[in-house]
């Protein structure tokens, strides 16, 4: 039987970014993941410094990648069972989407699945300022949840503006590991490799398009 090295990758969040956990994780965790989908850019440097103060475990900056997310200016969850407006610009008490260019990419009849609690919206019509969407399956709406377009593939940039900035910060602080979320094609891999040629890279398979292109992605990961 072949012996395989097993690594434990741990995501650092608000309750684990402290001396107690980081001291406990020594010699147990192989890699500490910083999820940029849930970290403000202004806090990244401080979090890296805190980890290094209490641990020598390698750090991985995990990018936002090519994913749509909700921007909803309420702290609590909100049940949706009727029609809703999606605004182009973020405004209090209304739903908008991130990254900003997603608004232009969406079309009438698109089906949006939001979060993990079953919410589905169908786009009825749109203009330059907002989209009218019908709730076709009720569920919960909250901030910063993933959104998928069920009926077709939407081409997004492999990295957001925030990702590019966090990579710059990571390079300055000598981070050696980076992850590309929602890798969809071999071109995404080539772009990421060119951007960070000397780092160790993780390419995450998280979409239907990635499964469709899995063979070429596996080959591209070895380039």
C-alpha positions in Angstrom: 0.0 0.0 0.0 1.4 3.4 -1.0 2.0 5.9 1.8 0.5 9.3 1.1 1.2 12.4 3.0 -1.9 13.8 4.6 -2.1 17.5 5.1 -4.5 19.5 7.3 -5.5 22.9 5.9 -7.3 25.1 8.4 -9.3 28.3 7.6 -8.6 31.1 10.0 -11.6 33.0 11.1 -12.6 35.5 13.8 -12.7 32.8 16.6 -9.4 31.2 15.6 -7.2 34.2 15.0 -5.7 34.1 18.5 -2.7 32.9 20.5 -4.6 29.9 22.0 -5.6 28.3 18.7 -2.4 29.2 16.8 -0.3 27.7 19.6 -2.5 24.6 19.6 -2.2 24.2 15.8 1.6 24.0 15.8 2.8 20.6 14.5 -0.9 19.7 13.7 -1.9 22.0 10.9 0.0 22.0 7.5 -1.4 25.3 6.1 -3.5 28.2 7.4 -6.0 29.6 4.9 -7.0 33.3 4.8 -10.3 33.5 2.9 -10.4 36.8 1.1 -14.1 36.5 0.5 -14.6 37.3 4.2 -11.6 39.5 5.0 -11.4 43.2 4.5 -8.3 44.2 2.5 -7.3 46.7 5.2 -7.2 43.8 7.8 -5.1 41.4 5.8 -1.6 42.6 6.8 -2.6 42.6 10.5 -4.0 39.1 10.3 -0.8 37.8 8.7 1.3 39.5 11.4 -0.9 38.0 14.2 -0.5 34.5 12.7 3.3 34.9 12.5 3.5 36.2 16.0 2.2 33.0 17.5 2.9 30.4 14.8 5.3 29.4 12.1 2.7 27.5 10.1 2.7 28.5 6.4 -0.1 30.9 5.3 -2.2 30.6 2.1 -4.0 33.6 0.7 -7.2 32.3 -0.9 -8.6 34.6 -3.5 -12.2 35.6 -4.1 -11.9 34.4 -7.7 -14.7 34.2 -10.3 -17.7 34.1 -8.0 -20.8 36.3 -7.8 -21.7 37.4 -4.2 -24.6 39.3 -2.6 -24.2 42.7 -1.2 -27.1 43.4 1.0 -26.9 46.2 3.5 -28.6 44.5 6.5 -26.9 42.7 9.3 -29.7 40.1 9.8 -31.0 37.4 7.5 -34.1 38.3 5.5 -36.7 35.9 4.2 -37.6 36.3 0.6 -40.9 35.0 -0.9 -41.9 37.7 -3.4 -40.4 39.9 -6.2 -37.2 41.8 -5.4 -35.1 44.5 -7.1 -31.4 44.1 -7.7 -29.7 47.5 -7.9 -26.7 48.3 -10.0 -25.3 50.4 -7.1 -25.2 49.3 -3.5 -27.9 51.1 -1.5 -29.4 50.5 1.9 -32.2 47.9 2.1 -31.7 46.7 -1.5 -29.8 43.8 -3.0 -26.8 44.4 -5.2 -24.2 42.0 -6.6 -20.4 41.8 -6.5 -18.2 42.2 -8.5 -19.7 45.3 -10.0 -19.7 44.3 -13.7 -22.0 41.3 -13.0 -25.0 43.6 -13.4 -24.3 44.1 -17.1 -23.7 40.4 -17.7 -27.1 39.2 -16.4 -30.0 38.8 -18.8 -33.8 38.3 -18.7 -34.8 34.8 -17.8 -31.6 34.1 -15.9 -32.1 31.9 -12.8 -30.1 32.9 -9.7 -29.5 30.5 -6.8 -28.4 32.4 -3.7 -26.7 31.0 -0.7 -27.3 27.6 0.8 -30.9 28.0 2.0 -32.8 27.5 -1.3 -33.4 31.0 -2.5 -33.9 31.2 -6.3 -34.7 34.3 -8.3 -35.7 34.6 -12.0 -34.9 37.8 -13.8 -38.0 39.3 -15.4 -36.6 42.5 -16.9 -33.8 45.0 -16.4 -32.8 48.6 -17.3 -29.7 50.7 -16.7 -30.4 51.1 -12.9 -32.0 47.9 -11.6 -33.2 44.4 -12.3 -36.7 43.1 -11.5 -36.5 39.5 -10.3 -39.2 37.1 -9.3 -38.8 34.7 -6.3 -39.4 31.3 -7.7 -38.2 29.4 -4.6 -38.3 31.1 -1.2 -35.3 31.3 1.0 -33.0 33.5 3.0 -31.1 36.5 1.8 -28.0 37.8 3.6 -24.8 39.6 2.8 -21.8 38.1 1.1 -23.4 34.8 0.0 -22.4 33.0 -3.2 -24.7 33.4 -6.2 -24.8 30.9 -9.2 -26.5 31.4 -12.5 -28.2 28.1 -13.1 -29.2 28.3 -16.8 -25.8 29.4 -18.3 -22.2 30.1 -17.7 -21.1 33.7 -17.1 -17.5 34.5 -17.9 -16.0 36.5 -15.0 -12.4 37.7 -14.5 -10.4 35.0 -12.6 -9.4 37.6 -10.1 -11.2 40.6 -8.6 -9.6 44.0 -8.0 -9.4 43.1 -4.4 -7.6 39.8 -5.2 -4.9 41.7 -7.2 -4.3 44.0 -4.2 -4.2 41.2 -1.7 -1.6 39.4 -3.9 0.5 42.5 -3.8 0.3 42.6 0.0 1.1 38.9 0.1 4.2 39.3 -2.1 5.5 42.1 0.1 5.0 40.0 3.2 6.7 36.9 1.6 3.6 34.7 1.5 4.5 31.6 -0.4 1.1 30.0 -0.9 -1.8 31.3 -2.9 -5.1 29.7 -4.0 -7.2 30.5 -7.0 -10.9 30.1 -6.2 -13.3 29.0 -8.9 -10.7 27.9 -11.4 -12.6 27.4 -14.7 -10.1 26.7 -17.4 -6.4 26.2 -18.3 -6.3 29.9 -19.2 -7.1 30.8 -15.6 -4.2 28.6 -14.5 -1.8 30.1 -16.9 -2.8 33.7 -15.9 -2.3 32.8 -12.2 1.0 31.2 -12.8 2.3 34.2 -14.7 1.1 36.6 -12.0 2.7 34.6 -9.2 5.5 32.5 -10.8 7.5 31.7 -7.7 4.7 30.8 -5.3 3.1 27.5 -4.4 -0.4 27.5 -5.9 -3.7 25.7 -5.3 -6.3 25.6 -8.0 -9.8 25.0 -6.6 -12.5 23.1 -8.5 -15.8 24.7 -7.5 -18.0 25.1 -10.6 -19.7 23.1 -13.4 -17.4 24.7 -15.9 -14.4 23.4 -14.0 -15.7 19.9 -14.0 -16.3 20.2 -17.8 -12.6 21.3 -18.2 -11.2 19.1 -15.5 -8.8 17.1 -17.8 -7.1 20.3 -19.2 -7.1 21.9 -15.7 -5.3 18.9 -14.3 -2.7 19.1 -17.1 -2.4 22.9 -16.7 -1.7 22.5 -13.0 1.5 20.7 -13.9 2.8 23.5 -16.2 
